[in-house]
Amino acid sequence: MGSHAIIAIVCLLWLSIYGDAATITAGTADGMEKWGYVEVRPKANLFWWYYKSPQRVSSPEKPWPTILWLQGGPGGSGVGQGNFLEIGPLDVDQNPRNSTWLQKADLIFVDSPVGVGYSYVEDPSALAKTDSQAAQDLMDLLKALSEEIMTLQTSPLFLVGESYGGKFAALAGVSMARALRAGALKLTLGGVVLGDSWISPDDFALSYPWLLQAMSRLDDNAVGKAITMALTVKKQIAAGQFAAAQQTWTNQLDLINSKSGRVNIENILIDNTMSSVAGSSQATMSSPNTISDIMNGIIKEKLQIIPKGVIWQEASLQVFDALSNDFMKPAINEVDELLSYGVNVTVYNGQLDIICPTLGAEAWVKRLKWHGLRNFLSLPRKTLHYCQPYYLTNAFVRAYKNLNFYWVLGAGHMVPVDQPCTALHMISSVVQSPDN
């Protein structure tokens, strides 16, 4: 959809109240897109953008799924990055994306927490100070959207989070599961999907030295120092010293950067002088557009409801700083709670990720108290050949009851960017799309 689509956009624009949440909504004339704001707290406004899939088919036996995408950071914009750089229907040049997840599900992108992307606060004091507050804001958003997007009431909703967004997905998933059990929410939770997610900082810190040594990026001396720092991180987290743990972790990353030849922490095969996201998603650096240009230009013009004073940024340091006290807190218990409720939990990890490495993800999964863990770990992995040439292995998966783990080969921190075909087939299987 290019600039010609702007003319036909705001045919439906209204202000309404759902419960305690004030909403303003707009959309396209054909109803295939909606977007808007929900005031989740006084002076705190979350922006969302919904896409209805052109492939949408549904039946009572196999309802069409909806994916709610949460970006990482905290401070990254799902409406911008997740949409135009990863899984949305259009890329940064407004060309159709062949691997869009919209082929397999309806999509909702949210700029969360408040203060990210097009979301805004009218006073800095309204920024979320805890992960739990950010998760509650998402719950209030979902309550409003369940009345705004009527298909949500019959569509299984999958919370998909990347990086720190996975932590938000886990916490919001728990809040949603509790509300559903109490009969306080008119939605169906299809599952929670954790993509290269920031679930257990100490397990990640402990895995960095071994991963980087095995890949020839650290020598024995540097590995020894990195291990010492990781053990300190573990002790500080156990003692509840989260600010100190974050500083030690930051020092560990500084050591890794200086001793590894500036390895890119999102993809072990490239250096910090290269951008893993820009290199893959913006037409290998040849695109005439940047994500910031379009979000503050043609996209803002299309949406028409973004306040003039709101400037879209790729990352919000204000939001990151506001949540700094919670940054190093693990979310393993929340994943355990989801599993205990019978909620489908899927973990996927890129083989080449450093910041949230597969080694660390495997480690925190082994710490789960879930009753099915022993059986899960005892099962062999299934080899997946999703994409041409089909003789190549794209991924592995292990599944038992309501826990699934995907090892995605050739991908770094952002799996849909590095391996779009594999990611599309994987998510189709996870959400059980009728178009699978």
Secondary structure, 3 states (H helix, E strand, C coil): CCHHHHHHCCCCCEEEEECCEEEEEEECCCCCEEEEEEEEECCEEEEEEEECCCCCCCCCCCCCCEEEEECCCCCECHHHHHHHHHHCCECCCCCECCCCHHHCCEEEEEECCCCCCCCEECCHHHCCCCHHHHHHHHHHHHHHHHHHCHHHHCCEEEEEEECHHHHHHHHHHHHHHHHHHCCCCCCEEEEEEEECCCCCHHHHHHHHHHHHHHCCCCCHHHHHHHHHHHHHHHHHHHCCCHHHHHHHHHHHHHHHHHHCCCEECCEEEEECCCCHHHHHHCHHHCCCCCHHHHHCCHHHHHHCCCCCCCCCCCECHHHHHHCHHHCCCCCHHHHHHHHHCCCCEEEEEECCCCCCCHHHHHHHHCCCCCCCHHHHHHCCCEEECCCCCCCCCCEEEEEECCEEEEEECCCCCCHHHHCHHHHHHHHHHHHCCCCC
